[in-house]
Amino acid sequence: MEEQVVLVSRNDEVLGVMEKMQAHQNGILHRAFSVFLFNENGEMLLQKRADGKYHSPGQWTNAVCSHPRIDETYEEGAKRRLQEELGIEAELTEKFHFTYKADVGQDLWEHELDHVFTGKYDGEIDFNSEEVSEIRYISMENLDAEMAANPENFTEWFKIILNEYKHHL
């Protein structure tokens, strides 16, 4: 079964569901979540998307970004994807939500009502190699420098969400 996303209005009123690829091809607004995890040193966990991903393969992004299912809350979806992608559990706190639209290449768009969560994690990570090729922690200062020097190494949505996150600090 193809994965579906929950289509919503700007006020998060459910309008229906659509196959994920079709929503991305047409740039239709749908629910999403993003998770920023930090270790005890305040460094952010990044994942490098697996080379087999249908868009933005091999690019660095935050710990988890995905879509809740029709029967899930944003937080339930975020915790599910932490387990599916990174093999971990973490307590999460929702920080804010906002809407954005990003061209992710190949005539695909992320147009999302994104709920952003943060959490702390210092344990072992057993990531799913079909989703993730590498992980690393990085200081915010080094992340800013690396993004400025090599923006093409990072997903378009991560750049947008990180900038929004900084405004909410």
SEVOFI-109523 format. One line per 2 residues: their letters; for each residue x, y, z of N, C-alpha, C, O, CB. Coordinates in nm, 3 decimals, always signed. Glycine has a CB too. Example, Ala and Ser with C-alpha at 12.3 -4.5 7.8 and 13.67 -1.06 7.14 Angstrom:
REM SEVOFI-109523
AS) +1.319/-0.569/+0.780/+1.230/-0.450/+0.780/+1.320/-0.330/+0.780/+1.424/-0.332/+0.846/+1.131/-0.447/+0.905 ~ +1.285/-0.225/+0.708/+1.367/-0.106/+0.714/+1.290/+0.003/+0.787/+1.341/+0.114/+0.804/+1.408/-0.060/+0.572 .
//
This chain:
REM SEVOFI-109523
ME) +0.083/-0.119/+0.000/+0.000/+0.000/+0.000/+0.088/+0.125/+0.000/+0.183/+0.135/+0.077/-0.095/+0.000/+0.122 ~ +0.056/+0.220/-0.086/+0.130/+0.345/-0.094/+0.103/+0.427/+0.032/-0.008/+0.428/+0.085/+0.091/+0.425/-0.221 .
EQ) +0.207/+0.496/+0.078/+0.191/+0.582/+0.194/+0.108/+0.704/+0.158/+0.125/+0.764/+0.052/+0.328/+0.624/+0.250 ~ +0.017/+0.740/+0.248/-0.069/+0.855/+0.226/-0.035/+0.966/+0.323/+0.017/+0.942/+0.432/-0.217/+0.815/+0.239 .
VV) -0.065/+1.089/+0.282/-0.049/+1.205/+0.370/-0.187/+1.263/+0.395/-0.281/+1.243/+0.318/+0.047/+1.311/+0.307 ~ -0.198/+1.337/+0.505/-0.324/+1.399/+0.545/-0.326/+1.541/+0.490/-0.244/+1.624/+0.529/-0.342/+1.398/+0.701 .
LV) -0.420/+1.567/+0.401/-0.436/+1.700/+0.343/-0.511/+1.788/+0.441/-0.609/+1.745/+0.502/-0.510/+1.694/+0.206 ~ -0.465/+1.913/+0.456/-0.527/+2.003/+0.552/-0.538/+2.144/+0.496/-0.472/+2.181/+0.398/-0.447/+2.005/+0.682 .
SR) -0.623/+2.223/+0.561/-0.629/+2.367/+0.536/-0.517/+2.432/+0.618/-0.452/+2.364/+0.697/-0.770/+2.427/+0.573 ~ -0.496/+2.560/+0.600/-0.395/+2.631/+0.678/-0.429/+2.630/+0.828/-0.341/+2.651/+0.911/-0.383/+2.776/+0.629 .
ND) -0.556/+2.605/+0.862/-0.599/+2.597/+1.001/-0.599/+2.453/+1.053/-0.656/+2.426/+1.159/-0.738/+2.656/+1.016 ~ -0.536/+2.363/+0.980/-0.523/+2.222/+1.018/-0.656/+2.147/+1.019/-0.673/+2.052/+1.094/-0.459/+2.212/+1.154 .
EV) -0.748/+2.190/+0.936/-0.873/+2.116/+0.920/-0.849/+2.009/+0.815/-0.802/+2.038/+0.705/-0.992/+2.211/+0.879 ~ -0.882/+1.884/+0.848/-0.857/+1.772/+0.758/-0.947/+1.781/+0.635/-1.069/+1.794/+0.647/-0.879/+1.637/+0.830 .
LG) -0.885/+1.775/+0.518/-0.957/+1.782/+0.391/-0.964/+1.647/+0.322/-1.042/+1.629/+0.229/-0.891/+1.883/+0.299 ~ -0.883/+1.552/+0.368/-0.879/+1.420/+0.306/-0.740/+1.362/+0.313/-0.654/+1.412/+0.385/-0.927/+1.427/+0.162 .
VM) -0.718/+1.257/+0.237/-0.586/+1.196/+0.227/-0.550/+1.182/+0.080/-0.637/+1.181/-0.008/-0.582/+1.057/+0.300 ~ -0.418/+1.172/+0.055/-0.369/+1.157/-0.082/-0.240/+1.077/-0.077/-0.166/+1.082/+0.021/-0.347/+1.296/-0.149 .
EK) -0.214/+1.003/-0.182/-0.088/+0.930/-0.192/+0.025/+1.031/-0.184/+0.020/+1.137/-0.246/-0.081/+0.846/-0.326 ~ +0.129/+0.998/-0.106/+0.236/+1.092/-0.075/+0.302/+1.149/-0.201/+0.321/+1.270/-0.209/+0.340/+1.023/+0.010 .
MQ) +0.337/+1.066/-0.296/+0.404/+1.113/-0.417/+0.315/+1.212/-0.493/+0.364/+1.314/-0.542/+0.441/+0.994/-0.509 ~ +0.187/+1.183/-0.502/+0.095/+1.272/-0.573/+0.088/+1.409/-0.503/+0.085/+1.512/-0.570/-0.045/+1.209/-0.581 .
AH) +0.085/+1.410/-0.370/+0.083/+1.536/-0.295/+0.211/+1.615/-0.319/+0.207/+1.737/-0.332/+0.065/+1.510/-0.144 ~ +0.325/+1.545/-0.326/+0.452/+1.612/-0.349/+0.466/+1.661/-0.493/+0.528/+1.765/-0.518/+0.568/+1.519/-0.315 .
QN) +0.409/+1.589/-0.588/+0.413/+1.633/-0.728/+0.328/+1.758/-0.749/+0.360/+1.844/-0.831/+0.364/+1.521/-0.820 ~ +0.218/+1.767/-0.673/+0.124/+1.877/-0.692/+0.139/+1.989/-0.589/+0.067/+2.089/-0.596/-0.015/+1.824/-0.687 .
GI) +0.229/+1.974/-0.494/+0.253/+2.079/-0.394/+0.131/+2.107/-0.308/+0.105/+2.223/-0.275/+0.295/+2.205/-0.463 ~ +0.058/+2.003/-0.271/-0.065/+2.021/-0.192/-0.032/+2.020/-0.043/+0.045/+1.936/+0.004/-0.168/+1.910/-0.226 .
LH) -0.091/+2.114/+0.031/-0.065/+2.128/+0.173/-0.106/+2.003/+0.250/-0.218/+1.953/+0.236/-0.138/+2.251/+0.228 ~ -0.012/+1.952/+0.331/-0.040/+1.833/+0.411/+0.032/+1.841/+0.545/+0.121/+1.925/+0.564/+0.002/+1.706/+0.335 .
RA) -0.007/+1.754/+0.637/+0.052/+1.751/+0.771/+0.192/+1.691/+0.767/+0.221/+1.600/+0.689/-0.037/+1.670/+0.867 ~ +0.279/+1.746/+0.852/+0.415/+1.695/+0.866/+0.464/+1.726/+1.006/+0.405/+1.804/+1.080/+0.510/+1.758/+0.758 .
FS) +0.574/+1.661/+1.041/+0.642/+1.692/+1.167/+0.792/+1.687/+1.143/+0.840/+1.620/+1.052/+0.600/+1.593/+1.280 ~ +0.863/+1.760/+1.227/+1.010/+1.762/+1.224/+1.058/+1.746/+1.367/+1.002/+1.806/+1.459/+1.065/+1.893/+1.160 .
VF) +1.163/+1.665/+1.385/+1.220/+1.642/+1.518/+1.365/+1.688/+1.519/+1.445/+1.647/+1.435/+1.208/+1.493/+1.559 ~ +1.397/+1.773/+1.615/+1.535/+1.815/+1.641/+1.577/+1.749/+1.771/+1.519/+1.777/+1.877/+1.548/+1.972/+1.648 .
LF) +1.677/+1.663/+1.766/+1.731/+1.600/+1.886/+1.868/+1.658/+1.918/+1.948/+1.687/+1.829/+1.739/+1.446/+1.868 ~ +1.892/+1.673/+2.048/+2.019/+1.728/+2.096/+2.080/+1.635/+2.200/+2.008/+1.571/+2.277/+1.999/+1.870/+2.155 .
NE) +2.213/+1.627/+2.201/+2.280/+1.548/+2.306/+2.307/+1.637/+2.427/+2.270/+1.754/+2.429/+2.413/+1.487/+2.252 ~ +2.372/+1.580/+2.528/+2.395/+1.655/+2.652/+2.487/+1.775/+2.632/+2.490/+1.864/+2.717/+2.454/+1.564/+2.757 .
NG) +2.563/+1.777/+2.522/+2.651/+1.890/+2.491/+2.581/+1.999/+2.409/+2.643/+2.098/+2.371/+2.773/+1.842/+2.416 ~ +2.452/+1.980/+2.382/+2.377/+2.078/+2.304/+2.398/+2.066/+2.155/+2.357/+2.155/+2.079/+2.414/+2.213/+2.348 .
EM) +2.460/+1.957/+2.111/+2.482/+1.936/+1.967/+2.358/+1.872/+1.906/+2.289/+1.792/+1.970/+2.607/+1.846/+1.942 ~ +2.330/+1.910/+1.782/+2.213/+1.859/+1.711/+2.246/+1.730/+1.636/+2.352/+1.719/+1.574/+2.159/+1.966/+1.614 .
LL) +2.155/+1.635/+1.642/+2.169/+1.511/+1.566/+2.123/+1.534/+1.423/+2.012/+1.582/+1.399/+2.088/+1.395/+1.632 ~ +2.211/+1.501/+1.329/+2.177/+1.506/+1.187/+2.175/+1.365/+1.131/+2.249/+1.277/+1.176/+2.277/+1.595/+1.109 .
QK) +2.090/+1.344/+1.033/+2.093/+1.220/+0.957/+2.118/+1.255/+0.811/+2.071/+1.356/+0.760/+1.961/+1.138/+0.974 ~ +2.193/+1.166/+0.746/+2.213/+1.177/+0.601/+2.115/+1.082/+0.536/+2.115/+0.962/+0.564/+2.362/+1.145/+0.560 .
RA) +2.031/+1.136/+0.450/+1.928/+1.054/+0.385/+1.992/+0.946/+0.297/+2.091/+0.972/+0.228/+1.833/+1.143/+0.301 ~ +1.935/+0.828/+0.301/+1.987/+0.716/+0.223/+1.985/+0.750/+0.074/+1.901/+0.827/+0.027/+1.905/+0.589/+0.250 .
DG) +2.079/+0.693/+0.001/+2.089/+0.718/-0.142/+1.968/+0.668/-0.220/+1.944/+0.714/-0.331/+2.214/+0.653/-0.196 ~ +1.891/+0.575/-0.163/+1.774/+0.521/-0.231/+1.648/+0.604/-0.214/+1.544/+0.566/-0.268/+1.749/+0.384/-0.183 .
KY) +1.652/+0.714/-0.139/+1.533/+0.797/-0.119/+1.492/+0.861/-0.252/+1.578/+0.898/-0.332/+1.559/+0.906/-0.011 ~ +1.361/+0.875/-0.275/+1.316/+0.924/-0.405/+1.336/+1.074/-0.425/+1.333/+1.122/-0.538/+1.171/+0.892/-0.423 .
HS) +1.357/+1.148/-0.318/+1.401/+1.286/-0.334/+1.499/+1.321/-0.224/+1.496/+1.264/-0.114/+1.281/+1.383/-0.333 ~ +1.587/+1.415/-0.254/+1.689/+1.463/-0.160/+1.778/+1.351/-0.105/+1.813/+1.354/+0.013/+1.623/+1.535/-0.045 .
PG) +1.815/+1.251/-0.188/+1.903/+1.145/-0.138/+2.042/+1.199/-0.107/+2.090/+1.290/-0.174/+1.912/+1.030/-0.240 ~ +2.106/+1.143/-0.006/+2.243/+1.180/+0.026/+2.259/+1.318/+0.086/+2.372/+1.366/+0.099/+2.324/+1.170/-0.095 .
QW) +2.150/+1.381/+0.124/+2.160/+1.513/+0.186/+2.139/+1.503/+0.336/+2.067/+1.415/+0.384/+2.057/+1.611/+0.123 ~ +2.203/+1.594/+0.409/+2.190/+1.599/+0.554/+2.062/+1.672/+0.592/+2.021/+1.768/+0.527/+2.312/+1.669/+0.617 .
TN) +2.001/+1.624/+0.700/+1.878/+1.686/+0.751/+1.870/+1.660/+0.900/+1.956/+1.595/+0.958/+1.752/+1.631/+0.677 ~ +1.766/+1.712/+0.963/+1.748/+1.693/+1.107/+1.713/+1.548/+1.139/+1.694/+1.467/+1.048/+1.640/+1.786/+1.161 .
AV) +1.703/+1.515/+1.266/+1.687/+1.376/+1.312/+1.577/+1.302/+1.237/+1.600/+1.192/+1.186/+1.657/+1.374/+1.461 ~ +1.459/+1.362/+1.229/+1.346/+1.298/+1.161/+1.254/+1.405/+1.104/+1.225/+1.505/+1.170/+1.269/+1.205/+1.257 .
CS) +1.208/+1.384/+0.983/+1.100/+1.461/+0.921/+1.009/+1.361/+0.853/+1.057/+1.272/+0.782/+1.154/+1.569/+0.819 ~ +0.879/+1.373/+0.874/+0.789/+1.281/+0.807/+0.646/+1.332/+0.820/+0.622/+1.451/+0.843/+0.802/+1.138/+0.865 .
HP) +0.551/+1.239/+0.805/+0.409/+1.274/+0.802/+0.330/+1.183/+0.897/+0.349/+1.062/+0.896/+0.354/+1.263/+0.658 ~ +0.241/+1.242/+0.977/+0.155/+1.157/+1.059/+0.051/+1.089/+0.971/+0.011/+1.142/+0.867/+0.086/+1.239/+1.171 .
RI) +0.009/+0.974/+1.013/-0.099/+0.904/+0.944/-0.233/+0.965/+0.988/-0.239/+1.041/+1.084/-0.095/+0.749/+0.975 ~ -0.338/+0.931/+0.916/-0.470/+0.988/+0.942/-0.516/+0.961/+1.085/-0.588/+1.042/+1.143/-0.573/+0.931/+0.843 .
DE) -0.474/+0.848/+1.143/-0.520/+0.810/+1.277/-0.419/+0.844/+1.386/-0.432/+0.796/+1.499/-0.549/+0.662/+1.281 ~ -0.317/+0.925/+1.355/-0.213/+0.959/+1.451/-0.213/+1.108/+1.484/-0.251/+1.192/+1.401/-0.076/+0.918/+1.397 .
TY) -0.170/+1.140/+1.606/-0.137/+1.278/+1.637/-0.001/+1.308/+1.577/+0.070/+1.217/+1.534/-0.139/+1.305/+1.791 ~ +0.035/+1.434/+1.575/+0.169/+1.471/+1.527/+0.276/+1.403/+1.614/+0.373/+1.349/+1.561/+0.187/+1.625/+1.528 .
EE) +0.258/+1.407/+1.745/+0.358/+1.348/+1.834/+0.368/+1.197/+1.818/+0.478/+1.142/+1.819/+0.325/+1.382/+1.979 ~ +0.254/+1.130/+1.802/+0.258/+0.984/+1.780/+0.334/+0.951/+1.652/+0.412/+0.856/+1.649/+0.115/+0.927/+1.773 .
GA) +0.312/+1.028/+1.547/+0.384/+1.006/+1.422/+0.533/+1.030/+1.438/+0.615/+0.953/+1.386/+0.330/+1.097/+1.313 ~ +0.569/+1.136/+1.511/+0.710/+1.167/+1.533/+0.779/+1.054/+1.609/+0.891/+1.015/+1.574/+0.725/+1.299/+1.610 .
KR) +0.713/+1.002/+1.712/+0.773/+0.893/+1.789/+0.782/+0.765/+1.707/+0.879/+0.690/+1.720/+0.691/+0.867/+1.917 ~ +0.683/+0.740/+1.622/+0.687/+0.622/+1.533/+0.807/+0.631/+1.439/+0.880/+0.534/+1.422/+0.555/+0.611/+1.452 .
RL) +0.828/+0.749/+1.379/+0.938/+0.763/+1.284/+1.075/+0.763/+1.352/+1.172/+0.717/+1.292/+0.921/+0.890/+1.206 ~ +1.085/+0.812/+1.476/+1.211/+0.798/+1.549/+1.248/+0.651/+1.560/+1.364/+0.613/+1.542/+1.199/+0.862/+1.691 .
QE) +1.148/+0.569/+1.588/+1.172/+0.424/+1.601/+1.204/+0.363/+1.465/+1.299/+0.286/+1.453/+1.048/+0.354/+1.664 ~ +1.126/+0.396/+1.362/+1.144/+0.336/+1.230/+1.275/+0.377/+1.163/+1.339/+0.295/+1.098/+1.028/+0.374/+1.141 .
EL) +1.315/+0.504/+1.178/+1.434/+0.552/+1.109/+1.561/+0.536/+1.192/+1.665/+0.497/+1.138/+1.417/+0.697/+1.073 ~ +1.553/+0.565/+1.323/+1.673/+0.568/+1.406/+1.678/+0.458/+1.511/+1.781/+0.439/+1.577/+1.684/+0.701/+1.473 .
GI) +1.568/+0.385/+1.529/+1.565/+0.276/+1.626/+1.572/+0.325/+1.770/+1.626/+0.257/+1.857/+1.678/+0.182/+1.601 ~ +1.516/+0.445/+1.796/+1.526/+0.502/+1.931/+1.390/+0.552/+1.981/+1.295/+0.568/+1.905/+1.627/+0.617/+1.932 .
EA) +1.386/+0.575/+2.111/+1.272/+0.641/+2.175/+1.326/+0.764/+2.247/+1.435/+0.759/+2.306/+1.197/+0.545/+2.274 ~ +1.251/+0.872/+2.243/+1.291/+0.995/+2.312/+1.166/+1.073/+2.351/+1.065/+1.070/+2.280/+1.385/+1.082/+2.223 .
EL) +1.174/+1.141/+2.463/+1.066/+1.231/+2.503/+1.073/+1.353/+2.412/+1.180/+1.408/+2.389/+1.077/+1.272/+2.653 ~ +0.958/+1.396/+2.363/+0.953/+1.508/+2.271/+0.865/+1.620/+2.326/+0.767/+1.595/+2.397/+0.901/+1.463/+2.134 .
TE) +0.901/+1.742/+2.293/+0.823/+1.859/+2.329/+0.794/+1.937/+2.203/+0.885/+1.971/+2.128/+0.897/+1.948/+2.434 ~ +0.667/+1.966/+2.179/+0.634/+2.047/+2.060/+0.670/+2.192/+2.089/+0.634/+2.247/+2.193/+0.482/+2.034/+2.023 .
KF) +0.743/+2.253/+1.996/+0.789/+2.391/+2.013/+0.702/+2.492/+1.937/+0.672/+2.599/+1.990/+0.933/+2.403/+1.967 ~ +0.662/+2.459/+1.816/+0.581/+2.550/+1.734/+0.536/+2.475/+1.610/+0.579/+2.362/+1.586/+0.661/+2.678/+1.697 .
HF) +0.451/+2.539/+1.532/+0.416/+2.487/+1.400/+0.405/+2.604/+1.303/+0.377/+2.717/+1.343/+0.284/+2.405/+1.404 ~ +0.426/+2.575/+1.178/+0.420/+2.677/+1.073/+0.399/+2.608/+0.939/+0.410/+2.486/+0.927/+0.549/+2.764/+1.072 .
TY) +0.369/+2.688/+0.838/+0.347/+2.636/+0.704/+0.460/+2.685/+0.613/+0.501/+2.800/+0.620/+0.208/+2.679/+0.648 ~ +0.508/+2.596/+0.529/+0.611/+2.634/+0.433/+0.592/+2.556/+0.304/+0.523/+2.454/+0.300/+0.753/+2.610/+0.490 .
KA) +0.655/+2.605/+0.198/+0.656/+2.535/+0.069/+0.798/+2.540/+0.016/+0.858/+2.647/+0.009/+0.555/+2.599/-0.033 ~ +0.852/+2.425/-0.022/+0.990/+2.416/-0.069/+0.999/+2.328/-0.193/+0.941/+2.219/-0.198/+1.082/+2.361/+0.042 .
DV) +1.071/+2.376/-0.293/+1.103/+2.299/-0.413/+1.216/+2.204/-0.376/+1.326/+2.248/-0.342/+1.142/+2.393/-0.534 ~ +1.190/+2.072/-0.382/+1.292/+1.974/-0.345/+1.353/+1.906/-0.468/+1.419/+1.803/-0.457/+1.232/+1.869/-0.253 .
GQ) +1.331/+1.966/-0.585/+1.389/+1.913/-0.708/+1.303/+1.806/-0.772/+1.209/+1.757/-0.711/+1.526/+1.857/-0.681 ~ +1.333/+1.771/-0.894/+1.264/+1.666/-0.970/+1.114/+1.695/-0.981/+1.032/+1.603/-0.984/+1.286/+1.529/-0.904 .
DL) +1.078/+1.823/-0.987/+0.937/+1.866/-0.994/+0.855/+1.818/-0.875/+0.737/+1.787/-0.888/+0.873/+1.814/-1.122 ~ +0.920/+1.813/-0.758/+0.852/+1.774/-0.634/+0.856/+1.891/-0.536/+0.951/+1.969/-0.533/+0.919/+1.649/-0.571 .
WE) +0.750/+1.901/-0.456/+0.734/+2.009/-0.359/+0.698/+1.954/-0.223/+0.619/+1.860/-0.211/+0.628/+2.108/-0.405 ~ +0.757/+2.012/-0.121/+0.711/+1.991/+0.015/+0.628/+2.113/+0.051/+0.681/+2.224/+0.063/+0.832/+1.969/+0.117 .
HE) +0.499/+2.095/+0.069/+0.410/+2.203/+0.112/+0.342/+2.151/+0.239/+0.247/+2.073/+0.234/+0.302/+2.245/-0.001 ~ +0.395/+2.196/+0.352/+0.360/+2.129/+0.477/+0.318/+2.224/+0.587/+0.371/+2.334/+0.602/+0.475/+2.047/+0.523 .
LD) +0.221/+2.177/+0.665/+0.191/+2.234/+0.795/+0.274/+2.151/+0.891/+0.237/+2.039/+0.926/+0.033/+2.232/+0.830 ~ +0.386/+2.207/+0.932/+0.490/+2.132/+1.003/+0.488/+2.162/+1.153/+0.498/+2.278/+1.194/+0.628/+2.164/+0.945 .
HV) +0.475/+2.058/+1.233/+0.484/+2.069/+1.379/+0.626/+2.028/+1.418/+0.670/+1.917/+1.387/+0.376/+1.979/+1.451 ~ +0.697/+2.118/+1.485/+0.838/+2.098/+1.517/+0.853/+2.058/+1.664/+0.806/+2.127/+1.754/+0.919/+2.226/+1.487 .
FT) +0.920/+1.946/+1.685/+0.944/+1.890/+1.819/+1.093/+1.891/+1.848/+1.176/+1.882/+1.758/+0.887/+1.747/+1.830 ~ +1.125/+1.902/+1.978/+1.264/+1.887/+2.021/+1.270/+1.780/+2.129/+1.170/+1.747/+2.193/+1.321/+2.021/+2.073 .
GK) +1.390/+1.726/+2.148/+1.413/+1.627/+2.252/+1.561/+1.611/+2.275/+1.644/+1.665/+2.202/+1.349/+1.493/+2.215 ~ +1.593/+1.536/+2.380/+1.733/+1.507/+2.412/+1.755/+1.357/+2.394/+1.668/+1.275/+2.427/+1.769/+1.552/+2.558 .
YD) +1.874/+1.322/+2.341/+1.907/+1.181/+2.325/+2.058/+1.163/+2.325/+2.129/+1.232/+2.252/+1.845/+1.124/+2.195 ~ +2.105/+1.071/+2.408/+2.249/+1.045/+2.417/+2.283/+0.897/+2.404/+2.399/+0.858/+2.422/+2.303/+1.098/+2.549 .
GE) +2.185/+0.814/+2.374/+2.210/+0.670/+2.370/+2.259/+0.621/+2.235/+2.293/+0.698/+2.145/+2.085/+0.597/+2.407 ~ +2.260/+0.490/+2.224/+2.300/+0.424/+2.099/+2.192/+0.447/+1.993/+2.074/+0.459/+2.026/+2.324/+0.273/+2.121 .
ID) +2.233/+0.452/+1.868/+2.141/+0.468/+1.756/+2.167/+0.355/+1.657/+2.278/+0.339/+1.607/+2.158/+0.609/+1.688 ~ +2.063/+0.279/+1.630/+2.070/+0.168/+1.535/+1.980/+0.205/+1.418/+1.867/+0.158/+1.409/+2.026/+0.031/+1.601 .
FN) +2.031/+0.289/+1.327/+1.945/+0.344/+1.222/+1.913/+0.242/+1.113/+1.986/+0.146/+1.090/+2.010/+0.465/+1.161 ~ +1.801/+0.268/+1.046/+1.752/+0.188/+0.935/+1.825/+0.233/+0.808/+1.805/+0.345/+0.762/+1.596/+0.201/+0.920 .
SE) +1.908/+0.148/+0.752/+1.991/+0.185/+0.638/+1.910/+0.209/+0.509/+1.963/+0.265/+0.413/+2.094/+0.078/+0.612 ~ +1.784/+0.169/+0.507/+1.699/+0.203/+0.392/+1.655/+0.349/+0.397/+1.618/+0.407/+0.295/+1.575/+0.111/+0.387 .
EV) +1.659/+0.408/+0.516/+1.619/+0.547/+0.536/+1.737/+0.641/+0.554/+1.735/+0.754/+0.506/+1.528/+0.557/+0.656 ~ +1.841/+0.593/+0.623/+1.951/+0.677/+0.670/+2.084/+0.612/+0.633/+2.100/+0.491/+0.651/+1.942/+0.700/+0.823 .
SE) +2.179/+0.692/+0.581/+2.311/+0.635/+0.550/+2.416/+0.669/+0.655/+2.512/+0.595/+0.673/+2.357/+0.685/+0.415 ~ +2.397/+0.781/+0.725/+2.492/+0.823/+0.830/+2.418/+0.908/+0.932/+2.312/+0.963/+0.905/+2.612/+0.903/+0.770 .
IR) +2.477/+0.917/+1.051/+2.430/+1.010/+1.153/+2.550/+1.079/+1.214/+2.662/+1.027/+1.210/+2.346/+0.937/+1.262 ~ +2.527/+1.195/+1.271/+2.633/+1.266/+1.344/+2.570/+1.376/+1.428/+2.461/+1.424/+1.398/+2.739/+1.325/+1.246 .
YI) +2.641/+1.414/+1.532/+2.604/+1.531/+1.612/+2.693/+1.646/+1.570/+2.809/+1.626/+1.535/+2.617/+1.502/+1.766 ~ +2.638/+1.768/+1.574/+2.713/+1.887/+1.534/+2.667/+2.005/+1.618/+2.550/+2.017/+1.653/+2.693/+1.916/+1.382 .
SM) +2.762/+2.092/+1.651/+2.727/+2.213/+1.725/+2.651/+2.307/+1.630/+2.667/+2.300/+1.508/+2.855/+2.284/+1.783 ~ +2.569/+2.394/+1.687/+2.494/+2.489/+1.605/+2.590/+2.581/+1.530/+2.564/+2.615/+1.414/+2.397/+2.572/+1.693 .
EN) +2.698/+2.621/+1.593/+2.796/+2.708/+1.529/+2.857/+2.640/+1.406/+2.866/+2.700/+1.300/+2.907/+2.748/+1.629 ~ +2.897/+2.514/+1.421/+2.955/+2.441/+1.308/+2.851/+2.411/+1.201/+2.882/+2.411/+1.082/+3.017/+2.310/+1.357 .
LD) +2.727/+2.386/+1.243/+2.620/+2.363/+1.146/+2.597/+2.488/+1.062/+2.586/+2.479/+0.940/+2.490/+2.322/+1.218 ~ +2.590/+2.604/+1.126/+2.571/+2.729/+1.052/+2.683/+2.750/+0.951/+2.658/+2.787/+0.837/+2.563/+2.848/+1.150 .
AE) +2.807/+2.726/+0.993/+2.923/+2.745/+0.904/+2.917/+2.647/+0.787/+2.942/+2.684/+0.672/+3.055/+2.726/+0.982 ~ +2.884/+2.522/+0.816/+2.879/+2.420/+0.711/+2.766/+2.448/+0.612/+2.782/+2.430/+0.491/+2.861/+2.280/+0.772 .
MA) +2.651/+2.492/+0.664/+2.538/+2.523/+0.576/+2.570/+2.643/+0.487/+2.530/+2.646/+0.371/+2.411/+2.551/+0.659 ~ +2.640/+2.741/+0.541/+2.677/+2.859/+0.462/+2.777/+2.822/+0.353/+2.768/+2.871/+0.241/+2.737/+2.968/+0.553 .
AN) +2.872/+2.734/+0.386/+2.976/+2.695/+0.290/+2.926/+2.597/+0.185/+2.968/+2.604/+0.069/+3.093/+2.634/+0.364 ~ +2.836/+2.505/+0.224/+2.791/+2.399/+0.134/+2.640/+2.375/+0.146/+2.598/+2.268/+0.190/+2.866/+2.269/+0.163 .
PE) +2.559/+2.473/+0.110/+2.414/+2.458/+0.128/+2.354/+2.341/+0.050/+2.250/+2.287/+0.088/+2.344/+2.585/+0.086 ~ +2.419/+2.302/-0.059/+2.368/+2.191/-0.141/+2.375/+2.057/-0.068/+2.314/+1.960/-0.112/+2.447/+2.182/-0.271 .
NF) +2.449/+2.049/+0.043/+2.460/+1.925/+0.119/+2.344/+1.902/+0.215/+2.339/+1.800/+0.283/+2.589/+1.924/+0.195 ~ +2.250/+1.999/+0.222/+2.141/+1.992/+0.318/+2.006/+1.999/+0.247/+1.993/+2.063/+0.143/+2.153/+2.107/+0.421 .
TE) +1.907/+1.932/+0.304/+1.773/+1.934/+0.244/+1.715/+2.074/+0.249/+1.743/+2.152/+0.340/+1.679/+1.834/+0.316 ~ +1.635/+2.105/+0.149/+1.573/+2.238/+0.140/+1.484/+2.264/+0.261/+1.485/+2.374/+0.317/+1.491/+2.251/+0.010 .
WF) +1.407/+2.163/+0.303/+1.317/+2.187/+0.416/+1.394/+2.207/+0.546/+1.350/+2.284/+0.631/+1.220/+2.070/+0.431 ~ +1.505/+2.140/+0.562/+1.584/+2.158/+0.685/+1.632/+2.302/+0.696/+1.630/+2.360/+0.805/+1.705/+2.060/+0.687 .
KI) +1.676/+2.360/+0.586/+1.721/+2.500/+0.588/+1.608/+2.591/+0.635/+1.630/+2.680/+0.718/+1.770/+2.544/+0.447 ~ +1.489/+2.569/+0.584/+1.373/+2.651/+0.619/+1.334/+2.629/+0.766/+1.313/+2.725/+0.840/+1.253/+2.619/+0.527 .
IL) +1.325/+2.503/+0.807/+1.279/+2.470/+0.942/+1.381/+2.516/+1.045/+1.343/+2.565/+1.151/+1.254/+2.319/+0.956 ~ +1.511/+2.500/+1.016/+1.614/+2.544/+1.110/+1.607/+2.696/+1.129/+1.620/+2.744/+1.241/+1.753/+2.503/+1.060 .
NE) +1.587/+2.769/+1.021/+1.575/+2.914/+1.031/+1.454/+2.952/+1.116/+1.462/+3.043/+1.200/+1.564/+2.976/+0.890 ~ +1.343/+2.885/+1.096/+1.222/+2.910/+1.175/+1.246/+2.874/+1.322/+1.204/+2.947/+1.412/+1.101/+2.829/+1.119 .
YK) +1.315/+2.763/+1.345/+1.348/+2.720/+1.482/+1.427/+2.828/+1.556/+1.401/+2.857/+1.672/+1.429/+2.588/+1.479 ~ +1.523/+2.887/+1.487/+1.607/+2.991/+1.550/+1.523/+3.112/+1.590/+1.554/+3.178/+1.690/+1.720/+3.034/+1.454 .
HH) +1.419/+3.142/+1.514/+1.330/+3.254/+1.549/+1.246/+3.225/+1.673/+1.196/+3.317/+1.737/+1.238/+3.285/+1.432 ~ +1.231/+3.098/+1.706/+1.149/+3.059/+1.822/+1.233/+3.032/+1.947/+1.178/+2.999/+2.052/+1.068/+2.936/+1.788 .
L) +1.364/+3.046/+1.938/+1.450/+3.023/+2.055/+1.431/+3.133/+2.159/+1.495/+3.130/+2.264/+1.599/+3.016/+2.013 .
//
